[in-house]
């Protein structure tokens, strides 16, 4: 393909420009990428972001592709996507397309990015508006909300289109291409008719496969997600599901342990089990009261290695003995027999739980992947809110000085001496569990640092000559602030925003840990809260360790980026050749 | 200096008012308001007798039917050291009139007491005291002689229950007064009738009567009238929580625990930070510098909740390593222990109260400490680096002082100054940590108290903890500035 001469010229120009000294931010970016800490941090944040965006495709109980024998291919997974999932996926895909334009000219890239924005906004608005209108009609008292969503959302869409048009007036071809892309994307998404079920039956497709296998019929063909379990799928179709260790499960030892435990509970046997092997092989000798010395751990289950057959035989013997002793308790005996039957017929090691399962039998890996979303969203949105408030309040304080500064400083002082965590706990406990509320509250209580930074910078800059010049030239307040002053005072904001994201993630984890987090959606802190039960009962280390690791790595990544940014922006730390 | 301290203390007042106003209004305008049982999380009003009753109690107690800013002003008045007297205060004063020697009050009290004794309703002393207090309260509330209020009260309590219903015909005077009183209390006539009936049934039962009288007392507190003609000076009154325990007492129990945790944590953080900061600066770019900065950054990023859970389940568990206690600040039998550890005697080594307490503090202090190293070490390192290249250090080296001496005697001492400024930043952060740590290790400190207050929407408890914690934070800032002036002779606030 031959390039037009103009394009070739422009490319040559760009190559020449690249060799020239870069802009301030360009240099900071290069220096940032030069430090290994920032590279590690950015890489991890990228991994978390990818997991967050593609979570519904990575971990779901619904097969990605599915065909009943003789039927057509369908995609249950795509049908179950929520509007948020769909929008995120589409955004990621179209940004990927934008990146593919990487070597194109700047307006082309801008157009592609804007097009993907439009393509995202239109269906998002459509879903939300339609849903809230429907909900408003159904409930009757939310009409105002529905109407507001509809019109405000519509206005946003319109504005984006106008912006797109005005920016691309000069590049008509590009405009046509990107609008076509946007329309195509929106049409595809609307055509998908995304309607997630309100009460999902996660085991539906698993059971279909199982049933076909059992009846020796042709098995439906399915392509599963890498982690074939949804975060809230508690494996209700399985006889053994709670606290399975990472790896292929359940093991022989798992089955043996649950058999012994359940038989004991159902026969009112309250003696503690110290060693299953001794208990089962020792016949009716009963549990040995071996006084475990402190520091002398009980022999692990693997050493004993009791087979399922052995335990089943023991269980039936126990059940018979108990039935003879309690001839009247027919219903309980029936339950006991049913339980032994199901457990004895459990298929051993028939599924893979990469990180084990939780106390409620949910796949931990799936929950971990889906929890990335909350961590990422909380970090960015809460910090974003805090930065915006900080810039406005701090900017006003620094720019106007005088009594605005005086009042502002009192406000800052008040918010600085409120014990933030108390306020957070209070608000979340009082107003209920809601992700957006939590973001807003974390943002609303965290702006003081940013405000002080901006105030200090603006106090310095307000008398600068170029600001005077801008004012004399008739520039508006926002223009002076955002175009002239803020870019010169933004560096300390960047550093502390990076640490702010880390601390917002920690705050969310802490609130969830205190029991104030979301109920239905998994978050790392909430998983950690559940882990306390698991750890106390059966030593299920994985339930605690993986969420802790995730929180730690993510917070560490943001802190590494923050440190690297600080070094990159610090004039004192510039090393020769750096 | 004294003038500066006074000025700073005075400046704290508007800040504290702002802090409490924010928290108060956030709570007051929340769905359900204070005393959260009246509404669940979604804001649905819970139906039923119990909820209505609870709401009435709250209305009477906090005046929840008043505009919210007025409610806040009343709370402020109650807390302020210089305040307008409330009618309940005056009643309390009247009860103690003998000690204060106010002849008028003594006379009023005696008259009221005579009426109550004459009625024969209060044969037991406790009931008599309660009744007397009610009468005095009522009298200050309505601004009438205590004698008349006592008569009203007696009439109210001895009136037949049906007489309390709104009558068609005009009632005889005492019953009419009693009904007026019930109206004023704002009690639902049915409710009021039920409790009167109970009073009537419990005629001979002293204990039950006392409980019922306590309920009436509950109604009266909300009718505390602000008397703008009387200004009183006294200790702040933080009120009582929903279970009627004094808030000041609860904070008095909890605050020392949290302060103890912080008092152990802060020096520990400083020692580690100073040592590592100095050595990291001395070997700048070396393995200790890089290693400690990465390690501390990692520790800083490690969630306290994670550390707490791991410590409780692995280091304080019978299944793994039973090295640490699982919960609390002392063993159940700590009260019987001797203070200091003791060897010998009949049962060999006795741990003693002190060691027991320290043993219980290991886990919480560990959790609070490790996250603080990063920031402080970085500041110390930076300060030492700056000072190492400062003129005075070069001069010292030039005149032949040994390098170690220059480092420790000249540079380090000057580098400690910026570390002082960080104390006040550290304290709020530690308070956040202590909420979590106290929760995990079941320690009854300020953090747990605040969480309890927020969950139960307990107005007095929440406002009390907020006020005290903010005051502690503000005072620590003042202390920081004073220390700064003491440490650096160049700083002066005159």
Interface residues (C-beta under 8 A of the other chain):
Chain A: X37 X294 X410 X411 X413 X414 X415 X417 X418 X419 X420 X421 X422 X423 X425 X426 X427 X429 X430 X431 X432 X433 X502 X506 X509 X510 X513 X514 X525 X528 X531 X532 X535 X536 X539 X544 X547 X548 X551 X552 X555 X556 X559 X560 X563
Chain B: X14 X15 X16 X18 X19 X22 X23 X26 X27 X30 X31 X32 X36 X41 X42 X43 X294 X297 X298 X300 X301 X302 X303 X304 X305 X306 X309 X310 X312 X313 X317 X319 X320 X322 X428 X431 X432 X435 X436 X439 X447 X450 X451 X453 X454 X455 X457 X462 X465 X466 X469 X470 X473 X474 X477
